Amino acid sequence: MQIAVEVPSDFMALREKQTVEQEMRLSYALQLFKNAEITLSKAAQLAGYNHYEFIDACKKERIPVINISKEELLNELKDL
C-alpha cells in the first residue's frame, strides 16, 4: 500500500525525496514500536533496516528495546 503525503516544496528543497521518504518510514516505525503496536522485527522491516540498525536508531531516540521491569528481570534470573 502507498500513502501520499503532501510536503511543501520549500521543505523538499532541503533534502532529496529518497531521504525524506526514508526518514518518514523510520520515524513512523519508531513511533509504532515505541507505542508497542508492532514488534521490533516488523518495525525494522517497515524502516528498511536490519535488526541491529533499528536497535541503534532506537538507542539514538532513547526508545527502550527491552521493556522489562527490575522485578521481572530478577524473577527471570532466579528461575535460571
N, C-alpha and C positions, 0 to 999 in steps of 0.2 A: 504494500500500500504506500502511496505517496501522499504527503501533506505539503501543501504550498503555504509558505509564509511570506508575506509582503514585507520587505525591508527597504526603508528609504535609500535612494541611490547614494546620498552623501555618506551613509554608513558603509555601503558596499565599496566605496572608493578607498576605504581604509584597509580592506583585506580582499583576498581573492575569494571567489564564490566557493571553491572547494574547501578553503579554510573555514569559512563561515558555516558551511554545512557540517563539517567535522566537529566544530565547536558546539554547534546546536545539538548534534547527536550525543556528544559526550555529556553536555550539561543535562539533557533530558534523562540519559541513562543514570547519571549520578543522583539526580533527584528521585527517580523511581526506586533506586537501590536504597537511598537514604531513608525513604518512607516505607521500606520493606514491602514494596509492591512487586518487585521482581528479585530473582536470585542474582548473585554475583556473576554467575555464568551467563545468564540472559543479559544482564547489564553490559558486560564486556562485549558480548556479541552485538548488541544494539549500538554500542560506541565504535565498533570496528576495531577493538583492542583484543589482545590476548589477556589471559587472567592476570599475569604479572604487571602488564601495563595498566590495567584497570585498577588493580590494588594500589599501584603507585599514584594514580590520579586521585583515588580516594584519600590516600595519605596527604597529598597536597591540599585537598579540600577539607581535611580534618574530619573525614567520614569514617567511622569505625567499620572495619571489615568483619571483625568478630564481635558479636553482640552477646556477651555473657557476663553475668554479674560475678562479683568476687565469691559469693556464697556458692553459686552454681559451679564455678571452677574448682573450689575447694572440695565440693562433693564429688565431682568427677575424678579428682586426684585421689581421693580416699578409696574410690572403687578400683583403682589400679593396684 
